[in-house]
Amino acid sequence: MPLLAATIQPFDWQRVLLSEDAPALFLLEIVVRCVVTYLLVLAALRVTGRRGVRQLSIFELSIILALGSAAGDAMFYDDVPLLHVMVVFGMVSGLYLLFNRLTERYPRFSDWLEGAPVLLVDEGEVQLENFRRQNLTQKELFGELRIHQVEHLGQVRRAYIEATGNVSIYFFEDEERRPGLPIWPEQLAQQCRQPADAGEYACCQCGHVRTLARGLVAACPRCRADAWVPACTKRRVA
């Protein structure tokens, strides 16, 4: 009993290079499919945010995704003509070069596609409007800061998220540091609405620091949140 439903003739060059079922004009359809698929891949990567493409540029990741399926299918599917795969590789590589040239020539296009650096922390306070547009969570931001030995936001003069998804941090000098929101998980878990003692407290959402009286329930003047933790003043130890 034959193992295959249909007999395959090895080295049938009509099947290998073209196709027994598709006409030569189908190659033009492949060109259109490549353009549409490539744009869809770029759009999907743009929506998922920068963290999804960290360590790779958006173009490097897009070409890996676009060519991976074409290369894999051609390796073990007998009904995938190699000439079609060559057109796919040529089109995707051409689009890759074209988009790279466009980003070099038109900075606004580059900023729209890959994204420009975005300010996340300024003078020890989270810029919530920018932060919320980056598909980031507070845990992710604070985790990045802790990797750089940041203990509280009062040590951070500015922090940017780059187009690659990496976070760049600029610090205050030790003598310029200010009270700030502690970012250790254990300290954040101790947030309260009514301070047990009077003193300086940091908003758990944006990091704004203000002096609160004992037992006072107050909303943050910047973000209107009402959860507070005692502000930290420790110097950074790298």
Secondary structure, DSSP 8 states (H G I E B T S, - for coil): --SSSS---TT-HHHHHS-SSS-TTHHHHHHHHHHHHHHHHHHHHHHH-GGGGTTS-HHHHHHHHHHHHHHHHHHH-TTS-HHHHHHHHHHHHHHHHHHHHHHHH-HHHHHHHH---EEEEETTEE-HHHHHTTT--HHHHHHHHHHTT--BGGGEEEEEE-TTS-EEEEE--GGG---B-B--HHHHTT-BSS-SS-EEEEETTT--EEEE-TT-----TTT----EEE-B------
